[in-house]
Amino acid sequence: MNLEYETPTRENFEAVLAYRTILDGTSFLRGYEDEIIQTGTCPPINTFVRHLYNNNWLINTRWQGWADEATAYFEQPSLLTLADTQSLRRILTVHVRIDRMMPGEIADLIRRGYMLSILNRISEIYETG
């Protein structure tokens, strides 16, 4: 169980950052367009989300209280430059939970490049930590 007070380790950072080079929105989802339209997800997205969970980037808690915070970052992606590790974990948790209720959220974030922006911020934190 990933708790809010836990901090991802260097290994957790590195495992998630491995997606940074392939998460460009077009090649990552290429060939799964029909499946995403029908189901809202596909095997690469499912693997990515499991990777986030297994590496302490998703938090098991009541996430609804963070929805406004996540929305603010989404509406103004430049705010990501100020996000700390805990904020990024909250943002990721909110979007993954929304995706469970409304499949397609993660695919949309990947297509828009927003997920890559989050990973870029994770990389900045990793490099300065």
Secondary structure, DSSP 8 states (H G I E B T S, - for coil): ---TT----HHHHHHHHTTTTT-SSSTTTTT-HHHHHHHS--HHHHHHHHHHHHTT-S--S--GGGHHHHHHHHH-GGGGGG--HHHHHHHHHHHHHHHHHSTTHHHHHHHHTHHHHHHHHHHHHHHH-
